[in-house]
Amino acid sequence: MSAVLDVTAWVCLVIGGLLSLSAGVALMRFPDLLSRMHAATKPQVLGLLLVLIGCALRLRDAVDITTLLLVAVFSMATAPVAAHMIGRAAYRAGQARSDLLVVDDLAGADDKR
């Protein structure tokens, strides 16, 4: 059973590391702010969660797993909010490319304040 958990932990660590690496590469390669914001949140958070799961499978101690769970909860709570705030600020500052937006829900929203 321990060997199966070790292999599962290894797979989670490798996939999580690759997802985090792909998020970092996407931050450098994507052309506009909204695409970069997507790359900074989606694969990065999933990669972090997989790394935390892999660490939890390897450590198997209640204190360590509790700490890893707290890291996961705080990451899941803060990353989407930060991305939303960055995207909204960039839109208001005129940094978002309007030709790439399929639906512009914020058009005219500043006029209503």
Contact map, one row per residue, 1 for C-alpha under 8 A:
11111000000000000000000000000000000000000000000000000000000000000000000000000000000000000000000000000000000000000
11111100000000000000000000000000000000000000000000000000000000000000000000000000000000000000000000000000000000000
11111110000000000000000000000000000000000000000000000000000000000000000000000000000000000000000000000000000000000
11111111000000000000000000000000000000000000000000000000000000000000000000000000000000000000000000000000000000000
11111111100000000000000000000000000000000000000000000000110000000000000000000000000000000000000000000000000000000
01111111110000000000000000000000000000000000000000000000110000000000000000000000000000000000000000000000000000000
00111111111000000000000000000000000000000000000000000000000000000000000000000000000000000000000000000000000000000
00011111111100000000000000000000000000000000000000000100100000000000000000000000000000000000000000000000000000000
00001111111110000000000000000000000000000000000000001111110000000000000000000000000000000000000000000000000000000
00000111111111000000000000000000000000000000000000000100000000000000000000000000000000000000000000000000000000000
00000011111111100000000000000000000000000000000000000100000000000000000000000000000000000000000000000000000000000
00000001111111110000000000000000000000000000000001101100000000000000000000000000000000000000000000000000000000000
00000000111111111000000000000000000000000000000001111110000000000000000000000000000000000000000000000000000000000
00000000011111111100000000000000000000000000000000100000000000000000000000000000000000000000000000000000000000000
00000000001111111110000000000000000000000000001001100000000000000000000000000000000000000000000000000000000000000
00000000000111111111000000000000000000000000011111100000000000000000000000000000000000000000000000000000000000000
00000000000011111111100000000000000000000000001100100000000000000000000000000000000000000000000000000000000000000
00000000000001111111110000000000000000000000001000000000000000000000000000000000000000000000000000000000000000000
00000000000000111111111000000000000000000011011000000000000000000000000000000000000000000000000000000000000000000
00000000000000011111111100000000000000000011001100000000000000000000000000000000000000000000000000000000000000000
00000000000000001111111110000000000000000000000000000000000000000000000000000000000000000000000000000000000000000
00000000000000000111111111000000000000000010000000000000000000000000000000000000000000000000000000000000000000000
00000000000000000011111111100000000000110011000000000000000000000000000000000000000000000000000000000000000000000
00000000000000000001111111110000000000110000000000000000000000000000000000000000000000000000000000000000000000000
00000000000000000000111111111000000000000000000000000000000000000000000000000000000000000000000000000000000000000
00000000000000000000011111111100000100100000000000000000000000000000000000000000000000000000000000000000000000000
00000000000000000000001111111100000110110000000000000000000000000000000000000000000000000000000000000000000000000
00000000000000000000000111111100000100000000000000000000000000000000000000000000000000000000000000000000000000000
00000000000000000000000011111110000000000000000000000000000000000000000000000000000000000000000000000000000000000
00000000000000000000000001111111001100000000000000000000000000000000000000000000000000000000000000000000000000000
00000000000000000000000000001111101100000000000000000000000000000000000000000000000000000000000000000000000000000
00000000000000000000000000000111111100000000000000000000000000000000000000000000000000000000000110000000000000000
00000000000000000000000000000011111110000000000000000000000000000000000000000000000000100100001100000000000000000
00000000000000000000000000000001111111000000000000000000000000000000000000000000000000100000000100000000000000000
00000000000000000000000000000111111111100000000000000000000000000000000000000000000000000000000000000000000000000
00000000000000000000000001110111111111110000000000000000000000000000000000000000000000000000000000000000000000000
00000000000000000000000000100000111111111000000000000000000000000000000000000000001001100000000000000000000000000
00000000000000000000000000000000011111111100000000000000000000000000000000000000001000000000000000000000000000000
00000000000000000000001101100000001111111111000000000000000000000000000000000000000000000000000000000000000000000
00000000000000000000001100100000000111111111000000000000000000000000000000000000000000000000000000000000000000000
00000000000000000000000000000000000011111111100000000000000000000000000000000011001000000000000000000000000000000
00000000000000000000000000000000000001111111110000000000000000000000000000000000000000000000000000000000000000000
00000000000000000011011000000000000000111111111000000000000000000000000000000000000000000000000000000000000000000
00000000000000000011001000000000000000111111111100000000000000000000000000000000000000000000000000000000000000000
00000000000000000000000000000000000000001111111110000000000000000000000000110010000000000000000000000000000000000
00000000000000010010000000000000000000000111111111000000000000000000000000000000000000000000000000000000000000000
00000000000000111111000000000000000000000011111111100000000000000000000000000000000000000000000000000000000000000
00000000000000011001000000000000000000000001111111110000000000000000000100000000000000000000000000000000000000000
00000000000000010000000000000000000000000000111111111000000000000000000100000000000000000000000000000000000000000
00000000000110110000000000000000000000000000011111111100000000000000000000000000000000000000000000000000000000000
00000000000111111000000000000000000000000000001111111110000000000000000000000000000000000000000000000000000000000
00000000000010000000000000000000000000000000000111111111000000000001100100000000000000000000000000000000000000000
00000000100110000000000000000000000000000000000011111111100000000000000000000000000000000000000000000000000000000
00000001111110000000000000000000000000000000000001111111110000000000000000000000000000000000000000000000000000000
00000000100010000000000000000000000000000000000000111111111000000000000000000000000000000000000000000000000000000
00000000100000000000000000000000000000000000000000011111111110011001000000000000000000000000000000000000000000000
00001101100000000000000000000000000000000000000000001111111100000000000000000000000000000000000000000000000000000
00001100100000000000000000000000000000000000000000000111111100000000000000000000000000000000000000000000000000000
00000000000000000000000000000000000000000000000000000011111110011000000000000000000000000000000000000000000000000
00000000000000000000000000000000000000000000000000000001111111011000000000000000000000000000000000000000000000000
00000000000000000000000000000000000000000000000000000001001111111000000000000000000000000000000000000000000000000
00000000000000000000000000000000000000000000000000000000000111111100000000000000000000000000000000000000000000000
00000000000000000000000000000000000000000000000000000000000011111110000000000000000000000000000000000000000000000
00000000000000000000000000000000000000000000000000000001001111111111000000000000000000000000000000000000000000000
00000000000000000000000000000000000000000000000000000001001111111111100000000000000000000000000000000000000000000
00000000000000000000000000000000000000000000000000000000000001111111110000000000000000000000000000000000000000000
00000000000000000000000000000000000000000000000000000000000000111111111000000000000000000000000000000000000000000
00000000000000000000000000000000000000000000000000010001000000011111111100000000000000000000000000000000000000000
00000000000000000000000000000000000000000000000000010000000000001111111110000000000000000000000000000000000000000
00000000000000000000000000000000000000000000000000000000000000000111111111000000000000000000000000000000000000000
00000000000000000000000000000000000000000000000000000000000000000011111111100000000000000000000000000000000000000
00000000000000000000000000000000000000000000000110010000000000000001111111110000000000000000000000000000000000000
00000000000000000000000000000000000000000000000000000000000000000000111111111000000000000000000000000000000000000
00000000000000000000000000000000000000000000000000000000000000000000011111111100000000000000000000000000000000000
00000000000000000000000000000000000000000000100000000000000000000000001111111110000000000000000000000000000000000
00000000000000000000000000000000000000000000100000000000000000000000000111111111000000000000000000000000000000000
00000000000000000000000000000000000000000000000000000000000000000000000011111111100000000000000000000000000000000
00000000000000000000000000000000000000000000000000000000000000000000000001111111110000000000000000000000000000000
00000000000000000000000000000000000000001000100000000000000000000000000000111111111000000000000000000000000000000
00000000000000000000000000000000000000001000000000000000000000000000000000011111111100000000000000000000000000000
00000000000000000000000000000000000000000000000000000000000000000000000000001111111110000000000000000000000000000
00000000000000000000000000000000000000000000000000000000000000000000000000000111111111000000000000000000000000000
00000000000000000000000000000000000011001000000000000000000000000000000000000011111111100000000000000000000000000
00000000000000000000000000000000000000000000000000000000000000000000000000000001111111110000000000000000000000000
00000000000000000000000000000000000000000000000000000000000000000000000000000000111111111000000000000000000000000
00000000000000000000000000000000000010000000000000000000000000000000000000000000011111111100000000000000000000000
00000000000000000000000000000000110010000000000000000000000000000000000000000000001111111110000100000000000000000
00000000000000000000000000000000000000000000000000000000000000000000000000000000000111111111000000000000000000000
00000000000000000000000000000000000000000000000000000000000000000000000000000000000011111111100000000000000000000
00000000000000000000000000000000100000000000000000000000000000000000000000000000000001111111111100000000000000000
00000000000000000000000000000000000000000000000000000000000000000000000000000000000000111111111100000000000000000
00000000000000000000000000000000000000000000000000000000000000000000000000000000000000011111111000000000000000000
00000000000000000000000000000000000000000000000000000000000000000000000000000000000000001111111000000000000000000
00000000000000000000000000000000000000000000000000000000000000000000000000000000000000000111111110000000000000000
00000000000000000000000000000000100000000000000000000000000000000000000000000000000000000111111110000000000000000
00000000000000000000000000000001110000000000000000000000000000000000000000000000000000100110011111000000000000000
00000000000000000000000000000001000000000000000000000000000000000000000000000000000000000000011111111000000000000
00000000000000000000000000000000000000000000000000000000000000000000000000000000000000000000000111111001000000000
00000000000000000000000000000000000000000000000000000000000000000000000000000000000000000000000011111000000000000
00000000000000000000000000000000000000000000000000000000000000000000000000000000000000000000000011111100000000000
00000000000000000000000000000000000000000000000000000000000000000000000000000000000000000000000011111111000000000
00000000000000000000000000000000000000000000000000000000000000000000000000000000000000000000000000011111000000000
00000000000000000000000000000000000000000000000000000000000000000000000000000000000000000000000000001111100000000
00000000000000000000000000000000000000000000000000000000000000000000000000000000000000000000000001001111111000000
00000000000000000000000000000000000000000000000000000000000000000000000000000000000000000000000000000011111010000
00000000000000000000000000000000000000000000000000000000000000000000000000000000000000000000000000000001111111000
00000000000000000000000000000000000000000000000000000000000000000000000000000000000000000000000000000001111111000
00000000000000000000000000000000000000000000000000000000000000000000000000000000000000000000000000000000011111110
00000000000000000000000000000000000000000000000000000000000000000000000000000000000000000000000000000000111111111
00000000000000000000000000000000000000000000000000000000000000000000000000000000000000000000000000000000011111111
00000000000000000000000000000000000000000000000000000000000000000000000000000000000000000000000000000000000111111
00000000000000000000000000000000000000000000000000000000000000000000000000000000000000000000000000000000000111111
00000000000000000000000000000000000000000000000000000000000000000000000000000000000000000000000000000000000011111
